[in-house]
Amino acid sequence: MKPQNLIPYKTCLLAIAPVGLAMSALGAPVIHKDIYSPATVVLEDFSGTTDPSNARTVATFGSISGGAATYNYAASAAPEGTVTFSTLARSFDPSLYKSMRLRMAVNRNAAASTSIDVFPTPIGTAGSVSKSITSGTTLNETSFDLSTKTPNGTGVRIDPFNYTNDSIADSCQIDYIMADLGPTIGFEFNRDADLNQTTLSNITSSVANGVLSGTASGAGAAGTDPQLSFVGGGAPTIDAGIYKFVEIRMKGDLGDQIELFWTTAAKLSATPAVTIESAAASDGAYHTYLLDFSADTAWTGNLTSFRLDPSASSGSTFEVDYVRFMKFRGPEAPIVLFSDNFDSTVSTSLTNPATRATGTLASQVKYAWSSDPAAVAADLVVDGKLNWDANGNRTVSTNQHGSNGVQNLRFGTAANSGHFDWFPHVGGKVWYVEYDILTGNGHPLNLGVSDIPMNGTSAPFDNAEYDFGFGNFASEGYYDTDNDAPTVGSVRATKITNTFPSRSTVYRIRVRFDELLGKATMFVNGTRVVAETSTLDFENNARYIAFGEPSDYAGYIDNLVVSVMSSTVPAPFAVIPALELISNGNQFQLSGAVAGPTADAYNIAGTLGDYSPFWGSSAVVTGWSPYYEDPDSLANYIGTPGVDDTGVDNTPVLNNTFYLDTLMDVANDSIILNSSNNYRNGLRQNNILNGVTVRSGVNYQLKIDVARGASTDTSQATFTAALTKGASSTNPATAVTGSLISIAAASLPTAGGTFQTATISGAALLAAQTDGPVNVIFEQVNPDTIAGFPTSPDPKDLTQVSQVRIASLSLTLVSPANDLNKDGMFDSADVTLANLYLAGNGGETAAVRQANLTGQGMAAPRALAFLNLTAFDTDGNGTFNAADVTALQTRLVRDENVVINSAALVGGQFVVQASDLTIGRPYRLMRGTDLTAFDVQVDSVTPTSTSATLTDPSPPAGKAFYRVAN
């Protein structure tokens, strides 16, 4: 096997049309040149002279000759012989390369056939794959399908002598071990003087050093072209219906074009030829050609011939490394999003690398530091490296400048500002973060990825705020994805030993994120150190990358690359969101921010915050207005809000207090309300239903994520949220019916993620609008008196203040079962949407998209979730298909055929008896003034049997019309 260049980012992907031929279905594959990351990884080709195996049981090593190794099984050996290759010549990702291919011969003297077992190593519970081969000395290629086996590592154990000893010495010869994306038939020229079942015509040839070398002889006359034939004779049968791709790696001083001829039962003629490369492109260098026959209707059935003509000129020379027939093609080149080698003059580009960086996002991505950039040492970039140490020479014994403190690095939207969100570019795909690292003094520089803005930390793998972390301490590595790594004593289960054994060695780190499968895989210097078994769990549609380190880190990073695979991922169907009636409530956004000493939080403009870390800071929460009531006149005792009043005559006794803070905590995307001494602290959004069509027959849910401050005294405080009636009303007494949430602050959780809810009927919202605009408020009141107030209170006693934190607030429409379009009811529109998605909604059908994902190894329920189809799987079998749409249609017809047994005025109430209902399905009694609009809900029921009673307790005078709706 000739050494191959597997370095990424230096590839050329071309589609080459055959010269002089139109691209048609007959004999016209699409041809790609010089693809990145081929579909095969050569794990061991026995090109050395010493035994590359790491362990043997009973079997003994014989020798390596001409690119093949011999292992022996003595006549007295028992019970079986094994050979283990736990450290192969090249590493590979077993979750991607799911087929293993060996060319070998087992000469079992007492039998005509023998069974071979192949185990992925380290050996797990999945066990081995067995194949029977003909006993003898002839080398044959055998493929082992490992797709059903759990990837345990990047090694392999081969059991060629797994039988009862027959008292006769046996031998095994192995030519190569390869990992493939899937089923592959290869013509490899790895063993000297071995044509590997290839037939040659008009060629003077030799096989040595892993290639077939040839010189064209007698070319030019009819029938004298140099030819390599790969079908027929003793060659394996090749089913074109399975093997849709052919990969050829070769070079030559050709002087003419490379041509391909092939036939099947459906294509009887080998002509016209397919031109792979013309003479003009011949440069004497190796090139890889991938022929894609997947759209060729004639490429079907067994191949009856397949011939490669490397030249038509006598005397021209060429070399062929291999010809492979593959079921799957290799992944294409990654798209480089951002790459920085730190090699040009720094000047001001340390935080704005646009003039130095490359990639599709080079002009958008900036650097941002957790410390003031002015304090970052001038030698931070030295000799083309991003450096952390004291003197700029990156010596491992010298720490960074102590005055710099911690220098955590993140990607920003502006120089030293914001957080760059990579999600639009990598979300739901396969993507990479790569960098070179030198680490001295045993201290870490660590990579962290999160779905919320993070500045970087020295241990993201042990921090719940990160969804993934990877880094090192001296010779060891640590990783985690969701902070669930248990410890045994003081050792984390996610510890990787001997990952960075040398403090003076530069290591190449490569982390592969497969969001489709929910996995992260880490490579160090090309060797996979762990395939992440915990599931990546990005909760939000955001991705933030940061590097973190302690204050005494020494070392550097270099050659930083963020990339994404260009392979096509099935597009998810559009998410149909529930109607959201509160703007800027899901993740509060600011405007007009003025930073003070600390930029992690801002005083909300117009409030009474007076805590020194936030003096001078101010921001507006877009769309929201603060309000407060100060019955005990605390404002008189803080002085000027946000200003240091120390030394002023009669210095206010609550100067520099946090008792009345109203803050936007940008680091945690939440609003903080503090309260003491009856101070009423709240925020309001006015007229939230302006321009919104409220539906009477549906329900709405007010939902707020609120937590209490664990270190404050919430024992007497009350938290309130509500929809209020009337212009700018902040009075909970005006709350819309059903909307009031009033809860003792002490009963709130100490962490976010637990929601307080209230359900409001559409009818109540419509009625509220008759009293003026509908607003939303949330507030806290703590009646606890400040000790020593007003003469000598302590302005900074946590026991004197109650704090609550609000992370999100929403008012959404409540959807019943099978309400796919989220309009609050299940009706024919939902069946129409299901049919639309089943057919693909203008793209690939739902069936094709699901098959594409499950074909990559994704479990069916996860594929549904990725495609946003979980709600469409009405029968819960993990697949969305026509049966689900039929079930929806059947249910719709049944619901529309509700039987009204009786309807009458009874004691001043209108009572309806209904039957043929679906158990567990909610039904509503709707009232209208005519037969065109039933817009008032008067009753609802979720029946436990097929019949139920619905009642209008206050029917209008005169006439009314009623409808039972689901």
Secondary structure, 3 states (H helix, E strand, C coil): CCCCCCCCCCCCCCCCCCCCCCCCCCCCCEEEECCCCCCEEEEECCCCCCCCCCEEECCEEEEEECCEEEEEECCCCCCCEEEEECCCCCCCCCCCCCEEEEEEEEECCCCCEEEEEEEEECCCCCCCEEEEEECCCCCEEEEEECCCCCCCCCEEEEEEECCCCCCCCEEEEEEEEEEECCCEEEEECCCCCCCCCCEEECEEEEEECCEEEEEECCCCCCCCCCEEECCCCCCCCCECCCCCEEEEEEEEECCCCEEEEEEECCCCCCCCCEEEECHHHCCCCCEEEEEECCCCCCCCCEEEEEEEECCCCCCCEEEEEEEEEECCCCCCCEEEEEEECCCCCCCCCCCCHHHCCECCCCCCCEEEECCCHHHCCCCCEECCEEEECCCCCCCCCCCCCHHHCCCCEEEECECCECCCCCHHHHCCCEEEEEEEEEEECCCCCEEEEECCCCCCCCCHHHCCCCCEEEEEECCEEEEECCCCCCEECCEECCEECCCCCCCCCCEEEEEEEECCCCEEEEEECCEEEEECCCCCCCCCCCCEEEEECCCCCEEEEEEEEEEEECCCCCCCCCCCCCCECCCCCCCCCEEEEECCCCCCEEEECCCCCCCHHHCCCEEEECCCEEEEECCCCHHHHCCCCCCCCCCCCCCCCCCCCCCCCEEEECCCCEEEEEECCCEEEEEEECCCCCCCCCCCCCEEEEEEEEEECCCCCCCCCEEEEEEEECCCCCCHHHECCCCCEEEEHHHCCCCCCCEEEEEEEHHHHHHHHCCCCEEEEEEEEECCCCCCCCCCCCCCCHHHCEEEEEEEEEEEECCCCCCCCCCCCCCHHHHHHHHHHHCCCCCCCHHHHHHHHHCCCCCHHHHHHHCCCHHHCCCCCCCCCHHHHHHHHHHHHHHHCCEEEEEEEECCEEEEEEECCCCCCCEEEEEECCCCCCCEEEEEECCCCCCEEEEECCCCCCCCEEEEEC
